[in-house]
C-alpha cells in the first residue's frame, strides 16, 4: 500500500502540477497583502488584494504546468513575474515569488545541460534579490530577503538530490538490463557447448560401435562356411556390440530429454574401463599392445573422459582406415601431464593435425572429423593433440592432458 501511494504523484503528475499552481497563486496573492517595514516603524500593515499582483501570480503559476517540458522558459517567465510583483510595491519573498523557486527546482532537475541547470537558479535568485533591494534598501536584512536566499539554496539542493537519485536509478536499471543480457548470452553459450559435447559423444559412440560391428559381421561372413562355430561366436559378439551401442546411445540422447529423472545413470567412461575397450577391439582381430610408464595419477572427470574417447576414436580410425592389424597404446605419466600415444605400423592415413583430407577417398572425411573432434576434446580440458604420419610408416595420434595436482606434498614427484 505504501509503495502504491509513493508512486501516485508520478503517475498523476498533471494533477499535482495543477494543485501546486493553485496553492502558489493563492499564497502569493495572500502574502502580497502584508506590508512589513522591518525597521521598527510600526506593526505589519494589511492592504487590499491587488488585481495586478493576482494576475502576475496566476500567470506564473499557470506557466508551471509546462515546467517539465520547457524548464528554462518557465524559469524566465516566473522570474519576470516575480520582478513585476516587486515593481508594484510588494516585497519580493519566497512567498510572493514561490512559482520562481519551483521553476528553479525544475530547471536543476530536468534540464539536460548540467552547467545551465546549476547557473540558471543562481541568476534568477540574484535577479529577485536585486529587485527586493531596489524596492527598499534599508534595512538590508529583512525576512523576505532571507527567505529568498534560503529558497534559492533549497531549490538547488533538492534539484541536485533529485538528479543524483534519478541517475542512480538509471544506472541500476542499466546494470540490471546488462545482467539480464549477460545471463541470456551465457545460457545460449552453455546450450551451444552442451550440443557440441553431445555431438562429440554421439560421433564417438556411433563410429566406435559401428566399426566394431562392421568388422565382426565381415569376419562372421568369412568364417560362416569354413568355421561355423567361430562364426557363431563372432555373431554373438556382434549382438553384444550392438546392444552396448544402443545402451550408450540411449544414455547420451536421454540428456536431451526434459524429464530424464527416471533414466538410469551409467558411469562415465574413463581410463578405468580401458581394458574393456581394448578387449572389444581385439575381438575384431586387431592386435593391441598397452604400455604404461610412470606412476598412474588421477585425472579430472573431464580429462578422464577425454582420454578414453581419444583412445577409442584413434583405435576406431585404425580399424577403419589402416591396412594393418596391430596397434600400440602408450600411457606416460609425468609430474603434471599424461601423454597418450596411439600408433599403427602401416596403412595410408592422409590426415594431418589440421584435418587436411583426400577428397577422392570417401572414408577420409569421417577420419578428418574424428581428428577435429579429438583435438577439440583435448583443448577443452587444457591439453593439446598432434596427429600425422610417422617417418617409418604408419600413423600416430599423441595427446597431452593435464593431471590433477597432488593432494599432499608427499604425493608430488620431485623428478624434474
WOFEN-V183801 format. One record per residue. SS is DSSP state (helix for helix, strand for strand, loop for the rest). OMEGA is omega in degrees with one decimal (* if undefined). D_LAST is the distance of its C-alpha to the last C-alpha in whole Angstrom. Layout:
# WOFEN-V183801
ss={SS SS}
omega={OMEGA OMEGA}
d_last={D_LAST D_LAST}
This chain:
# WOFEN-V183801
ss={loop helix helix helix helix helix helix helix helix helix helix loop helix helix helix helix helix helix helix helix helix helix helix helix helix helix helix helix helix helix helix loop loop strand strand loop loop loop loop loop loop loop loop loop strand strand loop loop loop loop helix helix helix helix helix helix helix helix helix helix helix helix helix helix helix helix loop loop loop loop helix helix helix helix helix helix helix helix helix helix helix helix helix helix helix helix helix loop loop loop loop loop loop loop loop loop loop helix helix helix helix helix helix helix helix helix helix helix helix helix loop loop loop helix helix helix helix helix helix helix helix helix helix helix helix helix helix helix helix helix helix helix helix helix helix loop loop loop loop loop loop loop helix helix helix helix helix helix helix helix helix helix helix helix helix helix helix helix helix helix helix helix helix helix helix helix helix helix helix helix helix helix helix helix helix helix helix helix helix helix helix helix helix helix helix helix helix helix helix helix helix helix helix helix helix helix helix helix helix helix helix helix helix helix helix helix helix helix helix helix helix helix helix helix helix helix helix helix helix helix helix helix helix helix helix helix loop helix helix helix helix helix helix helix helix helix helix helix helix helix helix helix helix helix helix helix helix helix helix helix helix helix helix helix helix helix loop loop loop loop loop loop loop loop loop loop loop loop loop loop helix helix helix helix helix helix helix helix helix helix helix helix loop loop loop loop strand strand strand strand strand strand strand loop loop loop loop loop loop loop helix helix helix helix helix helix helix helix helix helix helix helix helix helix helix helix helix helix helix helix helix loop loop loop loop strand strand strand strand strand strand strand strand loop loop loop strand strand strand strand strand strand strand strand loop loop loop loop loop loop loop loop loop loop loop loop loop loop loop loop loop helix helix helix helix helix helix helix helix helix helix helix helix helix helix helix helix helix helix helix loop loop loop strand strand strand strand strand strand loop loop loop loop loop strand strand strand strand strand strand strand strand loop loop loop loop loop loop helix helix helix loop loop loop loop loop}
omega={179.5 179.5 178.8 179.2 179.4 178.6 -176.1 179.9 -179.3 179.7 -178.5 -175.8 -179.9 177.3 179.2 -179.9 179.7 179.9 178.9 179.9 -179.9 -179.2 -179.7 178.0 179.2 -179.4 180.0 -179.8 -179.5 -178.1 -178.5 -179.6 -173.1 178.2 178.5 -179.0 176.1 -178.6 177.9 -178.6 178.7 -179.3 179.9 -179.4 -179.9 180.0 -178.9 178.4 179.9 177.2 178.9 178.1 179.2 -179.4 179.5 178.2 178.8 179.4 179.3 -179.1 179.0 178.9 -179.5 179.2 179.6 -174.8 178.9 -178.1 -176.8 -174.2 -178.1 179.4 -179.9 177.8 178.3 -178.8 -178.0 177.6 177.7 177.3 177.8 177.1 178.9 177.2 176.4 178.6 178.2 177.1 178.2 178.9 179.6 179.4 179.5 179.3 -178.5 179.0 -177.7 -179.6 179.8 -179.2 173.8 177.5 174.8 178.1 -178.7 178.4 179.9 -176.9 -168.5 -177.0 -173.7 -179.0 -175.7 -178.7 177.7 -179.6 178.8 -176.6 -177.5 179.3 179.3 180.0 -179.6 178.1 177.9 179.2 178.5 179.6 177.6 177.3 178.8 179.2 178.7 -178.9 -178.3 -175.2 -175.2 2.8 -176.1 -177.8 174.0 -179.8 -179.6 -179.1 176.7 178.0 176.8 -179.7 -179.5 179.5 178.4 179.5 -179.3 178.8 178.1 -179.3 179.2 178.4 179.0 177.7 178.6 178.4 178.7 179.4 178.8 177.8 178.3 178.3 177.2 177.8 177.0 179.4 178.5 179.0 178.4 177.7 178.6 178.6 178.8 177.5 179.3 178.2 178.9 179.0 178.0 178.9 177.7 179.3 178.9 177.4 178.4 178.2 179.3 177.6 178.2 -180.0 179.4 177.3 177.1 -179.3 -179.5 179.1 -178.0 -178.5 -176.7 -178.0 -177.5 -174.0 178.2 176.2 177.8 -179.4 178.2 -180.0 -179.9 178.8 179.0 179.1 179.0 178.1 179.6 -176.3 -171.1 -176.5 -174.6 -176.8 -176.0 180.0 177.8 176.8 178.1 177.9 179.0 176.9 175.6 177.8 177.3 177.2 177.9 178.9 179.8 177.5 178.2 178.4 179.7 179.7 -179.5 176.9 179.4 179.9 -178.4 179.9 177.7 176.8 -179.4 -179.1 178.5 -177.3 178.7 -178.6 -178.9 -178.6 179.5 -178.9 178.2 179.8 178.7 179.9 178.3 -178.7 175.1 178.0 -176.8 -179.2 178.0 178.7 -179.8 178.6 179.8 177.3 179.7 179.3 177.8 179.8 178.9 178.3 -175.0 172.3 -177.2 176.4 -179.2 176.1 -176.7 179.5 179.5 -178.7 -178.5 173.2 172.6 -179.6 179.7 179.3 178.5 177.2 179.3 178.6 -179.9 -176.9 178.9 177.2 -179.8 -179.0 -179.3 178.3 175.8 177.1 176.4 -178.9 -173.8 -166.8 -175.4 177.1 179.0 -178.9 -179.9 177.3 -177.5 175.8 -179.6 175.3 -177.7 -179.6 171.7 -175.5 -175.2 -171.8 167.8 178.7 -178.5 178.2 175.1 -175.3 171.9 -172.1 178.9 178.5 -179.6 175.1 -171.8 -175.5 168.3 -177.3 -179.7 174.4 176.2 -169.5 172.2 -174.6 179.5 -178.4 -176.3 -177.2 -177.6 176.9 178.1 179.6 178.6 176.4 177.8 177.8 177.4 179.4 178.2 179.3 178.2 178.1 -178.4 -179.6 -176.3 179.5 176.3 178.9 174.5 -172.5 174.1 179.2 178.7 -180.0 175.2 -179.9 -178.2 -177.8 -177.7 -174.4 -176.9 174.4 -178.3 177.7 176.5 -177.4 -179.2 175.6 174.6 178.3 -179.7 -178.0 179.8 178.5 -179.4 -177.6 -176.2 174.1 -176.2 179.6 -178.0 *}
d_last={71 70 68 71 73 70 70 74 75 72 73 77 76 80 82 80 81 85 85 83 86 89 88 87 90 92 90 91 95 95 94 96 99 98 99 97 99 96 98 100 103 104 102 100 103 103 104 104 102 102 101 99 97 97 96 93 92 92 91 88 87 87 85 82 82 80 78 75 75 77 76 77 80 81 80 83 85 85 85 88 90 89 90 93 94 94 96 99 99 96 94 90 88 85 88 90 87 84 84 82 80 79 78 76 74 74 73 70 69 69 70 66 67 65 67 70 70 70 72 75 76 76 78 80 80 82 84 86 86 87 90 90 91 93 95 96 94 96 94 91 89 90 89 88 86 84 83 83 80 79 79 77 74 74 74 71 69 70 69 66 65 66 64 61 61 62 59 56 58 57 53 53 55 52 49 50 51 48 46 48 47 44 44 46 43 40 42 43 40 39 41 40 37 38 40 37 35 38 39 36 36 40 39 36 38 41 39 38 41 43 41 41 45 46 44 46 49 49 49 51 54 53 53 56 59 58 55 57 55 52 53 54 50 49 51 50 46 47 49 46 44 46 47 43 43 46 44 41 43 45 42 41 44 45 43 45 48 49 50 48 48 49 47 45 41 39 35 33 31 28 25 27 30 28 30 34 33 32 35 37 36 37 40 41 41 37 35 31 28 25 22 19 16 13 14 17 17 19 20 23 26 26 23 24 28 26 24 27 29 27 27 31 32 30 32 35 35 35 38 40 39 37 40 38 37 34 31 27 25 21 19 15 13 9 8 10 12 15 16 20 22 25 27 31 32 35 37 38 36 37 34 32 29 32 34 37 39 42 45 47 45 46 43 41 41 40 37 36 37 34 32 32 32 29 27 29 28 24 25 26 23 21 20 21 23 24 27 29 30 28 29 31 33 32 30 27 25 22 20 17 18 16 16 17 15 15 19 18 15 15 14 11 8 6 4 0}
